Amino acid sequence: MLRSEDEKRKLNLASNCVTADMESGAIARLAEEHNLPFAVIRSVSDELTTPLPASVLNSFKGDTFETRRFIYNAMVQPSDWKDILKLSGEFKKARKSLRTAARVLISQSEGWHYPNHNR
């Protein structure tokens, strides 16, 4: 997970990427190993300069987000609420974009052919 603007900038400088998808790589590897079709559609919810509130950052145990820890952190750090609400709004916009993309893909998927795989 890229937790700070600095980490995002370093990745950009190293790879010239404009966005980072930190979750789909493992799933893509599994799909390839099992000869399954795989596609990724993502929507960006946080920009380079979007700060992740401390109550969010402190809710991870390793790379796993712990909801209970987040609720506690948010309760004891009310100064983060404004940024949490902003981030929540960005997540809602991203989810809406993904729903639209899914509807379009589903409507166009009839007749797609998947080599070596039963649909």
Salt bridges, closest charged atoms under 4 A:
GLU5 OE2 - ARG9 NH2 2.53
ASP6 OD2 - LYS10 NZ 3.32
ASP21 OD1 - ARG42 NH1 2.90
GLU23 OE1 - ARG42 NH2 2.80
ASP46 OD2 - LYS8 NZ 2.94
ASP63 OD1 - ARG3 NH2 3.97
GLU66 OE1 - ARG69 NE 3.55
GLU90 OE2 - LYS93 NZ 3.38
